[in-house]
Amino acid sequence: MRIGMLGAGTVAQALARHAIRQGHEVVLSNSRGPGSLAPLVRELGPLAGAATPAEAAGADLVVLAVGWPRVPEVAAVLPRLDGTVVVDATNQFASLHPKPRIADLGDLTGSEYVASLLPGARVVKAFNSLFAQYIAADPRHAAGRQVLFLAGDDAGAKRTVSGLADSFGFAPVDLGPLREGGRLIQLGGPLSALHVLKQD
């Protein structure tokens, strides 16, 4: 699979490393241009590349992993993503430390808002509820596998993301649609930052 990363920060890099270990090609992008990613691409090896966000969005599967305030501007430069599976790994932080604040989206969940900016995309909320160090680490432990909560409105898209996460070593748990399931794992939800293991 060819996986496009919208963002090249800690979460995007962690997922890129998992993907490359499984033989997937990864295309990273950021706001500063492909040239700024050359050292990271060299470090990741021959299965990694860099491109513009619009080019990265042409991959088989796309991961949105940018800071929340940048989501609208990134969405604005993308082509229409009809049928593309988009993993929304964002958290709706309107501001960060020292005064973190959750963005007010009214009745919408964060991923419903993201989906509204990406018409035609098959959005799956995943990886946002885990701290980055738990995404980067081996999800297989002596006591079980790191649970990965996910939510989405498209059953096929969720199967794709679940299969990918399972191949990384995570234990996917489907929480249902973006509204009900997304609300459980977004910021302020009862499963946000809940790190649990599933016994196999």
N, C-alpha and C positions, 0 to 999 in steps of 0.2 A: 504494500500500500504506500501511496505517497501522501504524507501528512504535512499540511501547511500550518505554520505557527504564526498567528497574529500577535506579536510580542516576542521578546527574547530575554525576558527576565528569569527569575529563579524558577517559577512554575513551568514556564515554557521549556527551559533548559532541562529540568528534571524529566518532563515527559518526553523530550527529544532523546534523552539518553536511554530511557526505557524502550522507546520505539526502535532506535538504532540497534540495540541489543537483540531485538527480535527480527532484524533484517529489513525494517521499513526505511524508506527514503524520507528525510525530513528537510523541509524548506522553511528557514527562519526569516522573519521580517521584523522591522522596527521603524520608528519615525525618522531615524537618522540615515537610512539608506543601507543597501547591501554591503557597501565597503566597510562600514563600521563593524560588521559582524565577521570580517575575515579571520581574526584570531580565534574566535569561538568555532567557526566552521572548521578551521585547521585542527583544533583540539578534538572536535567530535569525529573527524575522519571522513572517508570518502562517501559515506551515505548522507552527509549533511551538505546543505547548500544555503545560499542566501538570496533573497529577492525582495521586490517591493511587496507591500501588503496585498495589492491587487493581484500580483502574480502568485503569491502564496495561497491566495483564496481559490486558485484554480486547481488545487490538489484534490485527491479523492476524499479526504476528510480534513476539516479545518478546526483548529483549536484557537479560541479567543481567550487570550491571557494577557490583557493589558489593564492598566489602572482604570478604575471606573470612570473618572472624568474624561478619559480619552475614548471611551466606547463610541459616542456619536461621531467623532471625527474619523475614526477608523472605519466605521460602517459607511460613512459618506464616500470613501474612495474605493469601495469594493464594487465589483461587477455584481449583477443580480446572481444569487446563489441558488437557483432553482434546483431542488432535489439534493443539494449538498448537505451532508451531515456536519453540523457545527457544534463542537463541544464548548459550552459556555463555562469557563473556569473563573469567571469574574466574581467579585463581591462588591455590593453597592455601597462602597465607602465614599461619601461625599467629601470627607476630609479624613486625614490620617493623624497619627500621633503628632503633637501631644493632646489634641482635642478631637479624637475620632468621632465621626458623625455618620449615621446611616442616611443615605439619600431617601427623600420622601417621594415615593412613586405612586401615591394614592392607593388604589385597590390592586395595582399590578404587582406581580412578583418581579424580581430582577430579571429573570430569564424571559418572562413574557414581554418585558420592555425590550430586551435584546432582540427577541424574535420579531417585534414590531419594526425594528430598524433593518432587519435582514429578510425581506419578503421572499418567500419561496424556500428559505433554508429550513432544514429539519433540525431544530435546536434541541440539544440534550444538555441539561445541567449536570455537571460532574466535576470532581476534583476541587471545587471551591471550598468545600467544608473541611478539608484537610490542611494543616499547616504544611508549608512547602517542604520542610525537612522530612516529613512523613511520606510525602510524594516521592522525594528523591531516594529515600532509603529502600532497601529490599523489603517489599511488602510481606514476604514470607517469614514467619517467626516460628519458634518451637511450639508456641501455644496456638498458632493458627495464622490465618492470613488477614492483612489489613482490609477492613471493610471499606468499600467505595460506594457511597450512596449516589444514586443518579435519578433523574426525573426527565420526562419528556412526553410530548403528545403523539409522537410517531413511533409505533412499536418496532418497525424495522430499523430505524435509527438507533433506538435503545439497544437492540440486539447487536448492532455493529459496535457500539461503544462498549457494551458489556463484554463482548468477545475480545476486543482489544485490551481492555483492562484486565480480564482474566489471563490473557497471555503474558501480561506484565507481572502477574502474580497476585493481583488484588482479588478480593471477593466481592463482586458487584451485587448490590441490593437495589432493586427497582422500587421506587417509592410512588410510582404512578405519574400523573400528568404534571406539566409545568406549574400549574396553579397550586394544587394540593401538595404534591411532592416537593416542588421548588420552594414552597413556603417553609417546609420542614428543615431544609438544609441551607437556606440563605441566611445572611446575617440576622441575628435575632431569633432564628428558628431553633427549636429544641435539639436538632441534630447538628447544628453548626459547631465546628470544632470538637465534635465528639469523635474520639479515636477509639475504635473497638476492633477486636479480632474475631473472626469467624472460625470455629473449630471445624476442620475437615474430617 
